[in-house]
Every structure is written in structure tokens, then in C-alpha cells.
């Protein structure tokens, strides 16, 4: 469920400007960090997951952008 929500957010991010996207990513990261803190999780591992998610998201957006430009 959480996974899906994150993906959906990434999809929505494609419609945003660069600035809005950054804000959204920051918020996502903060939420995840808060959640990890609440659950007393090992932060290092969690940060890796967050980073890879954001990286995937950025890659997805980049490919979307280049697709748009090709139209």
C-alpha cells in the first residue's frame, strides 16, 4: 500500500514544476524519516531506501520529460 502511494506521488510529481517537485520530495523524505523515527528503525537502511526511491522517481521523470519533448 505504502509502495503504491509513493509511486502515485512520483507520477503526480511529473505534472509539477521543478520547484514544486523538490518541495514534494522534501516532504516525502521528512514523512518517511518521521515514520522511521516513530518506529525506531535503523535510520541508515531507511535512508538508502528513500534515496533509491527518489532516484527511481527522478529517472522516471527524466524519461517522461524527454518523451514529452519528442512530441
C-alpha positions in Angstrom: 0.0 0.0 0.0 2.7 2.5 1.0 4.7 1.5 -2.0 1.8 2.3 -4.3 1.2 5.7 -2.6 4.8 6.6 -3.2 4.6 5.6 -6.8 1.5 7.6 -7.2 3.2 10.7 -5.7 6.0 10.2 -8.2 3.5 10.1 -11.0 1.9 13.3 -9.7 5.3 14.9 -9.5 5.7 14.7 -13.2 2.9 17.2 -13.6 4.6 19.7 -11.3 7.3 22.3 -11.9 10.8 21.6 -10.8 10.3 23.7 -7.6 7.1 22.0 -6.6 8.7 18.7 -7.2 11.6 19.5 -4.9 9.2 20.6 -2.2 7.2 17.4 -2.6 10.3 15.2 -2.4 11.5 17.0 0.7 8.1 16.4 2.3 8.1 12.8 1.3 11.5 12.4 2.9 10.5 14.1 6.1 7.4 12.0 6.4 9.5 8.8 5.9 12.1 9.9 8.4 9.4 10.8 10.9 7.8 7.4 10.4 11.1 5.6 10.7 11.9 7.6 13.9 8.5 6.7 15.4 9.1 3.0 14.6 12.6 3.3 16.0 14.0 1.9 12.8 17.6 1.8 11.8 17.9 5.1 10.0 20.8 4.2 7.7 19.0 1.4 6.0 15.8 3.5 5.7 17.7 6.4 4.1 19.1 4.1 1.5 15.5 3.1 0.6 14.4 6.7 0.5 17.3 7.6 -1.7 16.7 4.8 -4.2 13.0 5.6 -4.3 13.8 9.2 -5.1 16.4 8.2 -7.6 13.9 5.9 -9.4 11.4 8.8 -9.3 13.9 11.2 -10.9 14.8 8.7 -13.5 11.1 8.2 -14.3 10.6 11.9 -14.6 13.6 12.4 -16.8 12.4 9.8 -19.2 8.9 11.3 -19.1 10.3 14.8 -19.9 12.3 13.5 -22.8 9.2 11.7 -24.1 7.3 15.0 -23.9 10.0 16.8 -25.8 9.8 14.3 -28.6 6.2 15.1 -29.3 
